[in-house]
Every structure is written in C-alpha cells, then in structure tokens.
Amino acid sequence: MKKLFISTAIAALFTVNVFAANTISKSVDGSDNVSYSVSAKFNSDFSRAENVTWKVTPQFQKATFVIDGVKKSAFYTIKGDLIGVTENVQYRELPAKAKKEIGAKYEGYFANEVIKLDNGDGGLDSVVYFVDLKSSKEEVLVRVTPSAGVYFFQQVK
C-alpha cells in the first residue's frame, strides 16, 4: 500500500496533458487497457523486460516490470511519451551531501524506502530521489535533487 502511495505521489509530480488515447489493446495480463502507442514505445524502450503489468489512469500509463533482475516502473503519457522510470534503491546510493543534510534536518528519522526517478533525458539533472523518512511520530517524503539538495515533498501520515 505504501509503495502505491509513493508511486502515486511521484506520478503527481509529472505534468501531463491528457489527449485521446490511440487504439486501445488489452494488456498481456488483462488488467487494464493500454494504448497501442504506449505499448509499442514500451516494447522499443525495454525490449528485455519481463513480468510486465500495467496500470492505466486518465493521466498516465504505468508499466511495472523486471529487467536485468531489477524491478522498475516506467510512466508514459497517454500519447506514448516516456515521462520517467522509477526503481527502489538503497539509501547508500544517495549523494553523501544529501545523506548529511538528511541526518541534520531529520534527526531521529530512518530511511524506510528510497525511490530513484530517472526522467530519461540523460542530462545532469535527470535523476532525483524520493526518500521515505520515518520517525516514531510521523512519516515524510523528501526529494533529493541532482545537486544533493534535500526538500520536503509530502507528509505521509
């Protein structure tokens, strides 16, 4: 449930224009309708993907899959443009500067989950992290920028 919440929070970051979907085809697992353009783009982008499942909303289409032994999620606009790819990573993958800032700003919290978001443009600022921090009293989600800045993103509970 928490992963669904965090994924939804990350998806909310994306500004997506909703267009009428292209021809709709049933996903392999039969769970949701996936537009033909998104399915074709996904198969081109991730030809080695295994165990693909789809979640379709009016704003985006999300494929969850395994590639090279790593579970990832790819978010696409209704038109078929790749918005970004997420994966769970270890806290140690965060930049040292960000870990230091988290330790100072959020003393008494521990990292419950870290999600890496790659917007796929290949630039220096293409990767951001979302860190779920938990204390005995509350849980918050912070965003870590490519320059290792740490910013409050959302209260979880």
C-alpha positions as CSV (number, residue, x, y, z in Angstrom):
1,M,0.0,0.0,0.0
2,K,2.8,2.4,0.9
3,K,4.6,1.7,-2.4
4,L,1.4,2.5,-4.2
5,F,1.1,5.8,-2.3
6,I,4.7,6.8,-3.0
7,S,4.4,5.9,-6.7
8,T,1.2,7.9,-6.9
9,A,3.0,10.9,-5.2
10,I,5.8,10.6,-7.7
11,A,3.4,10.4,-10.6
12,A,1.7,13.6,-9.3
13,L,5.0,15.4,-10.0
14,F,4.6,14.8,-13.7
15,T,2.6,17.5,-15.5
16,V,0.7,15.6,-18.2
17,N,-1.6,16.8,-20.8
18,V,-4.4,14.3,-21.4
19,F,-5.1,13.5,-25.0
20,A,-7.5,11.0,-26.5
21,A,-5.8,7.6,-26.5
22,N,-4.9,5.8,-29.7
23,T,-6.2,2.4,-30.5
24,I,-6.6,0.5,-27.2
25,S,-5.4,-3.0,-26.7
26,K,-5.7,-5.3,-23.7
27,S,-2.5,-5.7,-21.7
28,V,-1.0,-9.2,-21.5
29,D,-2.2,-9.7,-18.0
30,G,-5.7,-8.4,-18.9
31,S,-5.7,-6.0,-16.0
32,D,-6.1,-2.7,-17.9
33,N,-6.3,-1.2,-21.3
34,V,-3.0,0.1,-22.7
35,S,-2.9,2.3,-25.7
36,Y,-1.2,0.9,-28.8
37,S,1.3,3.8,-29.0
38,V,2.4,3.3,-25.3
39,S,2.7,-0.5,-25.8
40,A,4.8,-0.1,-28.9
41,K,7.0,2.6,-27.2
42,F,7.5,0.5,-24.1
43,N,8.5,-2.6,-26.2
44,S,11.0,-0.5,-28.0
45,D,12.4,1.1,-24.8
46,F,12.5,-2.1,-22.7
47,S,12.8,-5.0,-25.2
48,R,14.2,-7.3,-22.5
49,A,11.5,-6.5,-19.9
50,E,9.9,-9.5,-18.1
51,N,6.8,-9.9,-15.9
52,V,5.2,-6.7,-17.3
53,T,2.0,-5.4,-15.6
54,W,0.1,-2.2,-16.5
55,K,-1.8,0.4,-14.6
56,V,-3.8,2.9,-16.7
57,T,-5.2,6.2,-15.4
58,P,-6.6,9.2,-17.3
59,Q,-3.2,11.0,-16.8
60,F,-0.6,8.3,-17.4
61,Q,0.1,4.6,-18.1
62,K,2.5,2.8,-15.8
63,A,4.3,-0.4,-16.7
64,T,5.9,-2.3,-13.8
65,F,8.4,-4.9,-14.9
66,V,11.7,-6.6,-14.2
67,I,14.8,-6.0,-16.3
68,D,18.3,-7.4,-15.6
69,G,16.9,-8.7,-12.2
70,V,15.7,-5.2,-11.1
71,K,12.1,-4.3,-10.6
72,K,11.2,-0.9,-12.3
73,S,8.2,1.1,-13.2
74,A,8.0,3.2,-16.4
75,F,5.5,6.1,-16.7
76,Y,4.1,7.1,-20.1
77,T,1.8,9.9,-21.2
78,I,-1.4,8.8,-23.0
79,K,0.3,9.8,-26.3
80,G,3.2,7.4,-25.6
81,D,6.0,9.8,-24.4
82,L,8.2,8.4,-21.6
83,I,7.8,10.5,-18.5
84,G,10.3,8.7,-16.3
85,V,11.5,5.4,-14.8
86,T,11.5,4.5,-11.1
87,E,13.2,1.9,-9.1
88,N,13.8,1.2,-5.4
89,V,17.4,1.7,-4.4
90,Q,19.5,1.5,-1.2
91,Y,19.9,4.6,1.0
92,R,23.7,4.4,0.4
93,E,23.1,5.4,-3.3
94,L,22.2,8.9,-2.3
95,P,24.9,11.5,-2.6
96,A,27.0,11.9,0.6
97,K,26.0,15.6,0.8
98,A,22.3,14.6,0.8
99,K,22.7,12.0,3.4
100,K,24.5,14.5,5.7
101,E,21.7,17.1,5.2
102,I,19.0,14.4,5.9
103,G,20.8,13.5,9.1
104,A,20.9,17.1,10.2
105,K,17.3,18.1,9.1
106,Y,15.6,14.9,10.1
107,E,17.5,13.7,13.2
108,G,15.6,10.7,14.7
109,Y,14.2,9.6,11.4
110,F,15.3,6.5,9.4
111,A,15.0,5.9,5.7
112,N,12.2,3.5,5.1
113,E,12.4,3.4,1.3
114,V,14.3,5.2,-1.4
115,I,13.0,5.6,-4.9
116,K,15.2,6.7,-7.8
117,L,13.4,8.6,-10.6
118,D,15.2,9.0,-13.9
119,N,13.3,11.3,-16.4
120,G,15.4,9.7,-19.2
121,D,16.7,12.9,-20.8
122,G,20.3,11.9,-20.0
123,G,21.2,15.3,-18.6
124,L,22.9,16.1,-15.3
125,D,19.6,16.8,-13.6
126,S,17.8,13.8,-15.0
127,V,17.9,11.7,-11.7
128,V,16.1,12.7,-8.5
129,Y,15.4,10.5,-5.4
130,F,12.4,10.3,-3.1
131,V,13.2,9.2,0.4
132,D,10.5,8.0,2.7
133,L,11.7,9.0,6.2
134,K,10.0,7.6,9.3
135,S,10.2,8.6,13.0
136,S,8.3,7.3,16.0
137,K,5.8,10.2,15.5
138,E,5.5,10.8,11.7
139,E,6.5,9.8,8.2
140,V,7.5,12.3,5.5
141,L,8.6,12.1,1.9
142,V,11.6,14.2,0.8
143,R,13.0,14.9,-2.6
144,V,16.7,14.8,-3.2
145,T,17.8,16.8,-6.3
146,P,20.8,16.0,-8.5
147,S,22.8,18.7,-6.7
148,A,22.1,16.8,-3.5
149,G,19.6,19.4,-2.1
150,V,17.0,17.9,0.2
151,Y,13.5,19.3,0.1
152,F,10.3,18.3,2.0
153,F,7.9,16.8,-0.6
154,Q,4.9,15.4,1.3
155,Q,3.6,14.3,4.7
156,V,2.8,10.6,4.5
157,K,0.9,10.2,7.8
